[in-house]
Amino acid sequence: MQISDIDSNLKLLVRAKEIEDLYAQSFPAVLIGFIIASFVVTILWSVQQHTILITWFSAILCATIARILLFVRYKQVKPLENTHLQWEKPYLISHTISILIWGLGAVWIMPKDSLLYQTMIVFFLMGIAGGSLSVYAPHRIVTLMAVFGSLLPITLWFLFYGNSLITSSIATSCLIFFISAVRVSNKNAQTRYENIALTHQLQLSTQQAEKLARTDELTGLYNRRAFYETAEVLFKTNRRIDQNVALILMDIDHFKRINDTFGHIMGDAVLTQIGEMLQQTTRTSDTCARIGGEEFAIIFLSPSLDDAITLAEKIRLVIANTPILVNHQTLSITASLGVTIGEKSIKDTLRSADEAMYQAKGAGRNRVISMLASEKIKD
C-alpha cells in the first residue's frame, strides 16, 4: 500500500472517529441549549413581544426534537466504523439549522432599545460558543459553525447598528473570541489527528506482531503455535455440532535429498510453493500450518472420513502435477499424507495422522493413508 493510500485511509478513519464522538457528546449539549433557550425567553418575557418569543422558542423546540430523534436513531442503528461517514450529512444539516436559529434568532428577539438585555443575550451566546469548543471539539467544522453561527450575526449587528462605545467594545470582544476559537479549533484538530494516527499505528503494529507470532515466515501459513491454538478451538466446537475434527498430516518426499542436491535455496523455494499450493487448494474454513521442517498439517471440521480423504487426495495430486521452477531448474516433487478423523483430543489425532503418514511413506510414498479412531482404514 502506498503512503498516499495510507494517508487517505487514515483521514477517513479520523473522520469516522470524529462523527462517532460527535454523536456521543452532543446529546447533553442539545438539552442544555434548550434549557438556556428557556432562560432567555423567561428573561425577555416582560420586554419583548410574546409572539416573537414563542415563535423563536418553538423553532428551538422543533430543532431540539429533530436532533434528539437523530441521535436516538444513530444509537439504534449502531453503525460500523466504515458507515459512520453516512451520518455526517444529517448531523451537519441539523446542527446548521439549530445554530442559525440561535444566531439569527437571537438578533431577532433581542430588544433593540435596551443595552442591558443586549449584553445579556451576548453573554448567553458567548457561553454557547465557548461550550462548543469542548462539546464539538471532535469535529473542527462543526465547532467553527457553532462559534460563528451563534455569535457572528449579533457581532455584525453591534458593529453596524450599535451606537456606543460599549457596543463597539462588545463587538471587538466577539471578534477577538473568533480569532481565539479558530486557533483553538486548529490546535485541537491537529492534536486529535496525531493522537488517532498514533493509536491507529499502534493497533497496526500490534496486529502485525500478533500475525508474525502466529505465521510461518517462509510459507505464510500458520506456525506450530497457531496450529495448536486453532486445534483446541475446533475440538471445543465439534462438541456442539454434528461434525468431527479431521487432520491431514503431510510430509514432502525425499526433502533432505532436495536440500543436499540442489541447496537450501531450492529447498526453501519448494516449501514456499507448497504453502501457496495448500492455500489455493484448501477451503477458507480449513487451517493450514507448517508444523515442522517439511511437515505440514491441515485441520478442519469434517462430516466424514471420506470428505477428509478427498481433500488429501486433491492436495496430493496438485503437488505431484505441479513442477517447481527455481533458477531455471525444474523439480517434480511428491508428498505422503496421513488422514484421521474422530479422535477425542489433539494428542490422539496427531498420533493417528502421524502413523497414517508414515504408513504412506512405507508403502512407497506419494499416496494417502487414512486412520479412523486409531484403527487403520484401507486406502
N, C-alpha and C positions, 0 to 999 in steps of 0.2 A: 504494500500500500504506500503510495507516495505521500510526502509531507503535506501537500495541499489537500489531499483526501482526509488525512488525519485531522488537520485544522478544521476542515468543513464539518466532519463528524463531531468534533469537539464543540464547535459553535452550536450545532443542533442539540447536542447534549445539554449545553448551558441553557439554551432557550427552553428546552423541555423542563429543566430543573427550575428555572425562573417561574414558569407558568404553574408548576406544581406547588411551589412555595406561595405564589400569589393567592391561589385558591385556599391554601391552608391558613394564611394570615389575614385575609380580607374580611372574613365574616364578622369578627368583633368590631372592626373599623366601620363597617356599614351600619351596624346597630348603634355605635357611638355617634356616628354622623346624624342618624335620625334623632337621637336624644338631644344633640346640640341644636338641631333644627327646631325642636320643641321649645327649648330655652329661648331661642331667637324670637319665635312667634310670641311667646309669653311676654318677653321684654317689650316688644314693639306693639303689642295689642292695643295699648292705650294711645299710641301716637301715629298709627298707620291705619289705612282703610282695611277693614276686616276682609273684604272681598279679595284684595291683593294678597294678604297674608294666607288666607285659606287656599287660594289658587296655588300659591308657591308651595305651601306645605303639602297640598295634595300631590303636586308633582314630585316632591321629595319622597312621599309615601309610596307612590307608584314605582319610582326608580328603586327604592329600597326593597320592595316586594319582588321586583323583577330580578334584582341581583341575588337575593336570598334563594329564589327558586333556581337560579342558575347554579349557585353553589351546592344546593341540595342535589340537583341533577348530576353534577360533576361527582359528588360523593357516591351517589348510587351507581354510576357507571364504573367508577374506579378505573380510569383509563391507564393503559400500559404506557411505558416510557416513550415508545415511538408514536403514540397517538395524542400526547399532550398538546402538540402544536395545533391540533384541530380545535382546541378550546381557547386558543389565544384570541381569535377574532371576536367571538361573542363576549369575552371578557372586556376587550378594548371598547367595544360598542357600548356596553352597559356602563362601563367606567366613564367614558366620554360624556354620555348623556347625563349621568349623575353629577359630574364636575361642572358641566355647563349650567345645570340647574342651580348649583351653588354659586358659581361665579357671576353669571349674568343675573340670576335671580336676586343675589344679594344687593346689586346695584338698584334693581327694580323696587325692592321692598324697603330700602334704606331711606329714612326721612331726609329729604334734601335740605331742610332748614334747621337741622339740629346737628351741630358738630359732635356733641356728646354721643348721640346714638350712632353717628357715622363712625366715630372712633371705636365704639363697642363692636360694631359689625366687622371692622378691620381686625380687631383682636381675635374675634371668633375665627375669621378666615385664616389669619396667620397661625392660629392653633391647629387648624385643619391641615394647612400646608406643612407646618412643622412635623405634625404626626405622620404625614405622607412620606417624609424622608426615611422613616423607620418601617412603617407598615408596608409600603410599596418598594422598599429597598431592593428586593429581588429583581425588579424589572425597571431599568433606567427610564424607558419611555413612559411607562405608567407613572413613575414618580414625578417626572417633569410635567406631564399632563396635569397631574393633581395640583402641583405647585402653581404653575402658570394659569391653569384653567380657573382655579379658585381665586387667585389674587390679582391677575392681570386686568380684568375688567374694572375693578374698583380702583386699582392704581391709575389706570388711564383716566378714570373719571376725576380723581383728585388732581391729576396733572392738568387736565384741560378745563375743568369746571370748578376746581377749588379756588377760593379767593382769599386765602390767608396763609400766613407763614406756617401755621400748624398743619394745614392740609398738604402744603408743599413738603413739609418735613416727613409726614406720613408716607407720601408717595416716594420720597427719596429712600426712606427706610425699606419700603417694599422692594424697590429696585436693588438695593444692597442685598436684601434677602434672596432675590432671584439669582444674583451672582454667586452667593454662597451656596445656594441649593444646587446650582449647576456643578460647582466644584465638588461638593459632597457626593452628588449622584455619580459623577465621573469616577471619583476615587472608589466609591462603593462598588461600582460596576467592574472596575479593573481588579480590585481585591477579590471580588466574588469569582470572577473568571479565573483568576490564578488559583484560588482555592479549589474550585471544581476541577480545573485542569490537573492539579496536583493529586487530588483524590482519585480522579479517573486514571491517571498514570500509575498510581499505587495499586489500584484494582487490577489493571492490566498486568503489572509486574507480578502481583500475587497469583493471578490466573496462569500466567506463563510459568511461574515457578512450580505451581501445582501440576501443570501439564508435563513439565520436564521431569518431575519426580515420579510420574506415572507412565512415562513414554520411553520406549526403547529408541535411543538416539539414531541408530543405524537404519532401522526399518520403519520407524514411525508408528509401530504397533504398540500396544500396551506392554509394559515390562512385567517381570515376575510379581512384583508387589501389587500392581493394579489387577493382575490376573486373579490373585488370591482374594482381593477385596471384592471383585465382581462375582467370583465363585460363591463367596459367603452370602452375597445378596441373592443370588439365584437359588441357593439352597433354602433360604428363608421364603422366597417367593413360591417355589414349587410345592410347598406345603399347603398353600392356599388355593392352588389351581390344579386342574387335572392334566399336568404335564410333568415330565421328568427332566432332570439336568443331564444333558448329553455332553460328552467331551471327546474331542478328536486330538490325539497327540500325533505330531508329525516330525519325522527326522529326515534330513536330507541325506540321501545315499552317498557314501564314499566322500563325505565332505573333507575329511583330512587329506585325502588324495588330491582333491582340488587345490587346497592350500599349498600342499607340498609341490605340486606340479606347476601350477600357474601363479602362485604367490598369494599373499593375503589381500592384495588389491582385487584380484579376481574373486576371492572368497567373500570379501565384503560386498562386491557387486552382486554376487549370487544371493546373498542374504537380503540385500536391498530390494532386488527384483522379486524375490519370493514374497517379501512383505507387500509389494504392490499387487502381486497376483492374488494374494489372500484377500486384500481389501476389495479387489474387483470381483472376486468370485463369491465371497460370502455375502450374507444378507446384513442389512443395517442392524438387525437385532442380535447378530452374532458378535461375540467378543473374541478378537484375535490378539494373541500375545506371543512374544518371543520370550520363552522362559529359560532358555539355556543357549549355549553357543550356536548350534544349528538345529535346535529343537523348538518347535512351535506348538501352540495349543489354540484350539477353537472351542469355546464353551458357550452353551446356549440351552434354551428350553426347547424340548422336542416331544412331539406326541408319541413317537415310536422309534425303535432302533433302526428300522428301515429308512426312516427320514434322515437320521444321522449318517447312516451308511451311504445314502445317495449323495449327500453333501460331500462326504470324504472322497468318494469316487470321482466326483466332479473336480475337486481340488487336485487329486492325483493326475487326472487326465490333462488338466490345464498346465500343470508343471511339466509333465512328460512331453507335451506337444509344443512347448514354448522355449525355443533355444535362447540362450543368453549371450548377448554380444558385448564384449568389453575389449577396447583397444584392438579392434579388428579381429578378435578371436571369438569364435562361436563355440559355445559349450552346451551340450544337451545334458540335462540333469533329471533325476527321478527322486521320488520320496516314498518312504514307507509310513503308513498311517495305521494307528490303532484307535478303535472306536469303542466307547462304552456308554451305557445308559442305565439308569435305575438304581445306582448306588445311593447310600444314605448320607454320605459325607464326602467332602472334597478329598480327604486322605484315601478313602476306599476307591473313589472314582479315578484318581491319579494312578493308583496301583493297578487297577484293571486295564486302564487305557495303556499304561506303560507296558504291561505284559503282552497286550494285543499287538502293540507296535513292535516289540522285539520278536514276536512270532512272525510278523510280516517280514522283518529283516531275515530271520532264519529260513523263511520259506522262499527266499530268492529276491527280496526287495521289490520296490515299485509295485506295491499292492496294498490292499486294505484288509485288515483282520479286525473282527469285532468281538467284544466280550459283553455278556449281559449278566449283571449281578454276580460277578466273579466266575461265571461259567463260560467256557469257550463256545462261541457260536460259529457254525461252519460258514466259511467265507463264500 
